[in-house]
Amino acid sequence: MKNFNDLIFEALDDTLRKVPGENVSKLIHSLAEKQPSLKPKEVGNKIEVIISYLEKLAGKEGAEIIQTVSIKHLCAKLKQ
């Protein structure tokens, strides 16, 4: 069984691939990997950092859309 951090990461990753698209998702992941505070396996423990980073990249409204869709994906994964 996957842990909660993995589920959060997967939900966010799914959202980034579906909402802004695969190319934008790859760009965001590439930029995030360069941030020492954004390790993929620690996403669940650093939600505030992720949100702040998304707001810088996509603006407040864009980050809110990504958050909302990610939460819906996470809820669907938790029901499985």
C-alpha positions as CSV (number, residue, x, y, z in Angstrom):
1,M,0.0,0.0,0.0
2,K,1.2,3.5,-0.8
3,N,1.8,6.0,1.9
4,F,0.0,9.3,2.0
5,N,3.0,11.3,0.7
6,D,3.1,9.1,-2.4
7,L,-0.6,9.6,-3.0
8,I,-0.3,13.4,-2.7
9,F,2.6,13.4,-5.1
10,E,0.7,11.2,-7.6
11,A,-2.4,13.4,-7.3
12,L,-0.3,16.6,-7.9
13,D,1.6,14.9,-10.8
14,D,-1.6,13.8,-12.5
15,T,-3.0,17.3,-12.2
16,L,0.0,18.9,-13.6
17,R,0.0,16.6,-16.6
18,K,-3.8,17.1,-17.2
19,V,-4.4,20.8,-16.4
20,P,-1.5,22.7,-17.9
21,G,-0.3,19.7,-20.1
22,E,2.6,17.3,-20.4
23,N,5.2,19.8,-21.6
24,V,4.4,22.3,-18.8
25,S,4.4,19.5,-16.3
26,K,7.9,18.5,-17.4
27,L,9.0,22.1,-17.1
28,I,7.6,22.5,-13.6
29,H,9.1,19.2,-12.5
30,S,12.5,20.2,-14.0
31,L,12.4,23.6,-12.2
32,A,11.2,22.0,-8.9
33,E,14.0,19.5,-8.9
34,K,16.4,22.4,-8.8
35,Q,14.8,23.6,-5.6
36,P,16.5,22.0,-2.6
37,S,13.3,22.2,-0.5
38,L,11.1,20.4,-3.1
39,K,12.1,16.7,-3.1
40,P,9.3,14.7,-4.8
41,K,9.0,12.1,-2.0
42,E,8.5,14.9,0.6
43,V,5.7,16.7,-1.2
44,G,3.1,15.6,1.4
45,N,5.2,17.1,4.2
46,K,5.9,20.4,2.4
47,I,2.5,21.4,1.0
48,E,3.1,25.1,1.9
49,V,6.4,25.1,-0.1
50,I,4.6,23.5,-3.1
51,I,1.7,26.0,-2.9
52,S,4.1,28.9,-2.7
53,Y,6.2,27.6,-5.6
54,L,3.0,27.0,-7.8
55,E,1.9,30.5,-7.0
56,K,5.2,31.9,-8.3
57,L,5.0,29.8,-11.4
58,A,1.2,30.0,-12.2
59,G,-0.1,32.9,-10.2
60,K,-2.5,32.7,-7.4
61,E,-5.5,31.7,-9.5
62,G,-3.5,29.1,-11.5
63,A,-2.2,27.6,-8.2
64,E,-5.7,27.5,-6.8
65,I,-7.0,25.6,-9.8
66,I,-4.1,23.1,-9.6
67,Q,-4.8,22.7,-5.9
68,T,-8.5,22.1,-6.3
69,V,-8.0,19.5,-9.1
70,S,-5.2,17.8,-7.1
71,I,-7.5,17.5,-4.1
72,K,-10.2,15.9,-6.3
73,H,-7.6,13.4,-7.6
74,L,-6.3,12.7,-4.1
75,C,-9.9,12.0,-2.9
76,A,-10.4,9.6,-5.8
77,K,-7.2,7.8,-5.0
78,L,-8.1,7.5,-1.3
79,K,-11.5,5.9,-2.3
80,Q,-9.7,3.1,-4.2
